[in-house]
Amino acid sequence: MIWLTWRQFRAQAITAAAALAAFAIVLAAAEPSLSGVYHSSGLASCHGTACTGLAGTFINDLSSGAGIAGVPETSYMILYFLSVVVILIAPAIIGIFWGAPLIARELEAGTFRLTWNQSITRTRWLAVKLALIGVAAMAVTEAFSLIQAWWAAPIGKAVGLGGGGSIFSETRFGVFVFPTHGITPLGYAAFGFALGVTAGLLVRRAIPAMAITLAIFAAAQLITPLVRPNLFPTSQTVTTIAATGANVSLNANPRLAFTATTVPGHPGAWIISSEGVNATGQPVSSVPAACEPLIPQTNVTHIGRGPTTSAPGPNALNNCVASHGIRVAESYQPASHYWPLQLSETGIYLALALALAGFCFWRLNRRRS
């Protein structure tokens, strides 16, 4: 049964191996150049607060010529963007092209009857297919992730030290970085594969099963970032506007918005939310009356000369709001919660994969033919 499974799966296995090899070769060829920029920036030997400025310089060197709105234009940016996309879509591709046809094509062609008439039970038939191909799916996806993490290690260190800009601005908790690093690719790969197998078993036709797999997996990918902040208990703190590096802005005049960039005493923390509160801890949503003249306003004063800004800049507004006793309440995940969050998310998707596999065994054994 193992040999038969390999014979049926060898085309997909060879394709995956070739894609993985090409991915590794491209990143290995680009690694010396990235390492050269990293070492020339001085980040490799810096200590303390001096690293923040060097990290910013390093990221700027990588993204120089980024163009409008951070669209990837430099070779480093393009390679980083494409490598992350490959890891993101790998579980979906596995579910579509490995999982969905696995049983659906056997049911369509009727070849399953030949196997079951050779003293092979349905349970063993399915168990071998799920185990061998499922492990291969997880291994391939995690290999993509490890190779990309090795190549992008200098970028990750620079972002962690405070560097950022354009496509490199995400920390390891970022919506694209988190699911493509660590152990989460294992959970996504297992879930994508099991989802495809389940869809194929229920629909019994490969093409519709592929479409269903893509739709459900895409929905799961969109929902997960909304759930992720609550997978582990968050922490809260209240501190000054200056300490958080927050910028006071207006969502809809006079509603206040506080965009915090750091959590004092917790470097690398993931800020979930930040809002203004007064001395009693009550939320503050409006600008104090004394600070309203400091709100930046844009007016067109002359035709053809563009907009001009009247009133002082945001720093004056920040200082004024702070002088009225308004502070920033932050809800965050400490950097130490990174691996618990990774374990929680991976565990959820592995549990879903096991549940889908169990359903497949139950469903298959209930079939009469």
C-alpha positions in Angstrom: 0.0 0.0 0.0 2.9 2.4 0.7 4.4 1.6 -2.6 1.1 2.2 -4.4 0.6 5.5 -2.6 4.1 6.6 -3.7 3.5 5.6 -7.3 0.3 7.7 -7.3 1.9 10.6 -5.6 5.3 10.7 -7.2 4.5 13.4 -9.7 3.4 15.8 -7.0 6.4 14.9 -4.9 8.8 15.6 -7.7 7.1 18.9 -8.4 7.3 19.9 -4.8 11.0 18.9 -4.5 11.8 21.0 -7.6 9.9 24.0 -6.3 11.7 23.7 -3.0 15.1 23.4 -4.6 14.5 26.4 -6.8 13.3 28.4 -3.8 16.4 27.5 -1.9 18.8 28.2 -4.8 17.3 31.7 -5.4 17.5 32.7 -1.7 21.0 31.2 -1.3 22.2 33.2 -4.3 20.8 36.4 -2.8 22.1 35.8 0.7 25.7 37.0 0.3 24.4 40.4 -1.0 22.0 40.8 1.9 24.6 39.8 4.4 27.1 42.3 2.9 24.6 45.2 3.4 23.9 43.9 6.9 27.5 43.8 8.0 28.4 47.1 6.3 25.6 48.8 8.3 27.3 48.0 11.6 24.3 46.1 13.0 26.3 42.9 13.5 28.5 44.6 16.1 26.4 47.3 17.7 25.1 47.4 21.2 22.4 49.2 23.1 20.4 52.1 21.8 22.8 52.8 19.0 21.4 49.8 17.2 18.0 51.5 16.5 19.5 54.1 14.2 21.6 51.6 12.4 18.6 49.3 12.0 16.7 52.2 10.4 19.6 52.9 8.1 19.8 49.2 7.1 16.1 49.0 6.2 16.3 52.2 4.3 19.3 50.8 2.3 17.2 47.7 1.4 14.1 49.7 0.4 15.8 52.7 -1.3 13.9 53.3 -4.5 10.7 51.8 -3.1 8.6 54.1 -5.2 5.0 55.1 -4.4 3.2 53.6 -1.4 6.0 51.1 -0.7 5.3 49.0 -3.8 8.2 46.5 -4.0 10.8 47.7 -6.5 14.2 46.9 -5.2 15.4 43.3 -5.6 15.4 42.8 -1.8 11.8 43.9 -1.5 10.6 41.8 -4.4 12.4 38.7 -3.1 11.1 39.2 0.4 7.5 39.8 -0.8 7.5 36.8 -3.1 9.1 34.5 -0.5 6.4 35.4 2.0 3.7 34.9 -0.6 5.0 31.4 -1.4 4.8 30.3 2.2 1.3 31.8 2.6 -0.2 30.1 -0.4 1.7 26.7 -0.1 -0.9 25.2 2.3 -3.7 26.2 -0.1 -1.9 24.8 -3.1 -1.3 21.5 -1.1 -5.0 21.4 -0.2 -6.1 22.0 -3.8 -3.7 19.8 -5.7 -2.8 17.2 -3.2 -5.8 16.9 -0.9 -8.8 17.5 -3.1 -8.0 14.9 -5.8 -6.6 12.3 -3.4 -9.9 10.5 -2.9 -12.2 12.3 -5.4 -10.3 11.0 -8.4 -10.4 7.4 -7.1 -14.1 7.7 -6.6 -14.6 9.3 -10.0 -12.6 6.6 -11.8 -13.7 3.7 -9.6 -10.2 2.6 -9.0 -10.8 2.3 -5.2 -12.7 -1.0 -5.8 -9.6 -2.7 -7.1 -7.7 -1.8 -4.0 -10.4 -2.8 -1.6 -10.8 -6.2 -3.3 -7.1 -6.9 -2.6 -7.6 -7.6 1.1 -6.9 -3.9 1.9 -9.4 -2.4 4.3 -10.8 1.0 3.8 -9.3 2.2 7.0 -5.8 1.1 6.1 -6.2 2.5 2.5 -7.1 5.9 3.9 -4.6 5.9 6.8 -1.6 5.2 4.6 -2.6 8.0 2.1 -3.3 10.6 4.9 -0.2 9.7 6.9 2.4 9.7 4.0 1.1 12.6 2.0 0.1 14.6 5.1 3.6 14.4 6.6 5.1 15.3 3.2 2.8 18.4 3.0 3.8 19.6 6.5 7.5 18.9 5.8 7.5 20.8 2.5 5.7 23.9 3.9 7.9 24.1 7.0 11.0 23.7 4.7 9.9 26.8 2.7 9.5 28.7 6.0 12.9 27.7 7.4 14.7 28.6 4.2 13.0 32.0 4.1 13.7 32.6 7.8 17.4 31.9 7.3 17.7 34.3 4.4 15.6 37.0 6.1 17.2 36.8 9.5 19.1 40.1 9.1 15.8 41.8 8.2 14.0 40.3 11.2 16.7 41.5 13.5 16.7 45.0 12.1 12.9 45.3 12.4 13.1 43.9 16.0 15.6 46.7 16.9 13.2 49.4 15.7 14.0 49.6 12.0 11.1 49.7 9.6 9.7 51.0 6.4 7.7 49.9 3.3 7.3 46.2 3.1 9.8 45.5 5.9 7.8 47.3 8.6 6.1 44.2 10.0 7.4 42.7 13.3 7.3 38.9 13.9 3.7 39.4 15.1 2.7 40.9 11.8 -0.3 39.6 9.8 2.0 38.2 7.1 5.1 37.4 9.1 3.5 35.4 12.0 1.7 32.7 9.9 4.8 32.2 7.7 7.3 31.7 10.4 7.8 29.5 13.4 5.7 26.3 13.6 2.4 27.8 12.3 3.1 26.6 8.7 2.9 23.0 10.0 -0.7 23.6 11.2 -1.8 25.4 8.1 -0.3 22.6 5.8 -2.1 19.9 7.8 -5.4 21.7 7.8 -5.2 22.6 4.1 -4.4 19.0 3.1 -7.1 17.5 5.4 -9.6 20.1 4.2 -9.0 19.1 0.6 -9.3 15.4 1.3 -12.6 16.0 3.1 -14.0 18.1 0.3 -13.0 15.5 -2.2 -14.7 12.7 -0.2 -17.9 14.6 0.1 -18.2 16.1 -3.4 -16.6 13.0 -5.1 -15.4 15.2 -8.0 -12.0 16.7 -8.1 -12.6 20.1 -9.7 -15.5 21.2 -7.5 -13.6 19.9 -4.5 -10.6 22.1 -5.4 -12.8 25.2 -5.6 -14.5 24.4 -2.2 -11.1 23.9 -0.6 -9.8 27.2 -1.9 -12.8 29.1 -0.7 -12.9 27.6 2.8 -9.1 27.9 3.3 -9.1 31.5 2.2 -11.9 32.3 4.6 -10.0 30.7 7.4 -6.9 32.8 6.5 -9.0 36.0 6.7 -10.6 35.1 10.0 -7.5 34.0 11.9 -5.8 37.4 12.2 -9.0 38.6 13.9 -8.9 35.7 16.4 -5.2 35.6 17.0 -4.9 38.5 19.5 -7.3 36.6 21.8 -5.6 33.2 21.7 -3.5 34.2 24.8 -4.5 36.6 27.6 -3.4 40.2 26.8 -1.7 42.6 29.2 -2.7 46.2 29.9 -0.8 49.3 30.9 -1.4 53.0 31.2 1.4 55.5 30.6 2.3 58.8 29.1 1.9 59.8 25.5 5.6 60.4 25.1 6.6 57.1 26.6 4.5 55.1 24.1 5.7 57.2 21.1 2.1 57.7 20.4 0.9 60.2 17.8 -2.4 62.0 18.5 -4.6 62.2 15.5 -8.2 62.7 14.6 -10.4 60.0 13.0 -13.4 62.3 12.7 -13.1 65.7 14.2 -13.1 65.9 17.2 -12.6 62.2 17.9 -9.1 61.4 19.2 -7.0 58.5 18.1 -3.8 57.4 19.7 -1.3 55.4 17.6 1.2 53.9 20.0 4.5 52.5 18.7 6.1 51.0 21.9 5.2 49.6 25.3 7.5 51.0 27.9 9.6 48.2 29.5 8.4 45.6 26.9 10.5 45.8 23.8 9.1 43.9 20.9 5.5 43.7 22.3 2.6 43.4 20.0 0.2 46.4 20.6 -3.4 45.3 20.1 -5.0 48.6 20.9 -4.3 52.0 22.3 -6.7 54.7 23.4 -6.6 57.9 25.5 -7.8 57.9 29.1 -8.1 60.7 31.7 -6.8 60.7 35.2 -9.7 58.5 36.5 -9.1 56.0 33.7 -12.2 56.9 31.7 -11.8 56.9 27.9 -11.3 60.2 26.2 -12.5 60.7 22.7 -12.6 64.4 22.1 -9.9 67.1 22.0 -9.7 69.4 25.0 -11.1 72.8 24.1 -7.8 74.5 24.8 -6.1 72.2 22.3 -8.5 72.7 19.4 -6.5 75.7 17.9 -3.5 73.3 17.6 -5.3 70.8 15.4 -3.5 70.8 12.0 -5.8 72.0 9.3 -5.2 71.9 5.5 -6.6 74.7 3.4 -6.1 75.7 -0.2 -5.0 79.3 -0.2 -4.0 79.9 -3.8 -5.0 78.2 -7.0 -2.1 76.2 -8.4 0.0 76.4 -5.3 -1.5 73.4 -3.5 -2.6 73.0 0.1 -1.0 74.7 3.0 -1.1 73.7 6.6 -2.2 76.2 9.2 -1.8 75.8 12.9 1.2 74.0 14.6 2.1 70.4 13.8 1.2 67.2 15.6 3.9 67.6 18.3 2.2 70.7 19.6 -1.1 68.8 19.8 0.5 65.8 21.5 2.0 68.1 24.2 -1.2 70.0 24.7 -3.3 66.8 25.1 -0.7 65.4 27.5 -0.7 68.6 29.6 -4.4 68.0 30.3 -3.6 64.7 32.1 -4.6 62.5 29.2 -2.6 59.3 29.0 -2.5 56.2 26.8 -4.0 52.9 27.8 -2.5 50.0 25.8 -3.6 46.4 25.4 -0.7 44.3 24.2 0.9 40.8 23.9 4.4 40.8 25.4 7.2 39.5 23.2 7.4 36.4 25.5 3.9 35.4 24.3 5.2 34.8 20.8 5.7 31.1 21.2 2.6 30.5 23.2 0.6 32.2 20.4 2.4 30.1 17.9 1.6 26.9 19.8 -2.0 27.9 20.3 -2.6 28.7 16.6 -0.8 25.6 15.4 -2.6 23.4 17.9 -6.0 24.7 16.7 -5.2 24.0 13.0 -3.8 20.6 13.9 -6.9 19.7 15.9 -9.0 20.8 13.0 -7.0 18.6 10.6 -7.3 15.6 13.0 -11.1 16.2 13.2 -11.4 16.3 9.5 -9.3 13.1 9.1 -11.5 11.4 11.7 -14.6 12.5 9.8 -13.1 11.0 6.6 -12.6 7.6 8.2 -16.1 7.7 9.5 -17.6 8.7 6.2 -15.6 6.3 4.2 -16.5 3.3 6.3 -20.2 4.2 6.0 -20.1 4.1 2.2 -21.7 1.0 0.7 -19.5 1.0 -2.4 
